[in-house]
């Protein structure tokens, strides 16, 4: 092989290597760009989902708080006024829009205790606490915040370390 052929061969190999390197870097950059676009799209979709879910979550929180408050009022006072009527309104109406199965079961159990043992404050208090716990668990899942089921977590985050 003469020197001229060797120069041409080296030029061809060099050009081919440069071309392959260019294609590889372009594909790598394009893959990274597509990944970044996909991740940005997922973040935007998640933000839209959260924004679309917000009215439901706020209504769920409002109605769960009211249900817990109404049940506590019925369970703790002999003179509970219109709380019983409001309980049944929540039971048959608004709460059914946002409750999960556990909260529904808690409302059913409280309603049964209210119907069949209306003067048994101990049973009513027990059912009211169970309902409140079911509401907390449901809110933890809905909002994705563990502090609903473990309130100490909310106060411990960002708090200075405890002294021994």
Buried (B, 14 or more C-beta within 10 A) or exposed (E): EEEEEEEEEEEEEEEEEEEEEEEEEEEEEEEEEEEEEEEEEEEEEEEEEEEEEEEEBEEBBEBBEBBBBBBBBBBEEEEBEEBBEBBBBBBEEBBEEBBBEBBBBBBEBBBEBBEEEEEBBEBBBBBBBBBBBBBBBBBBEBBEEEBBBEEEEEEEEEEEEEEE
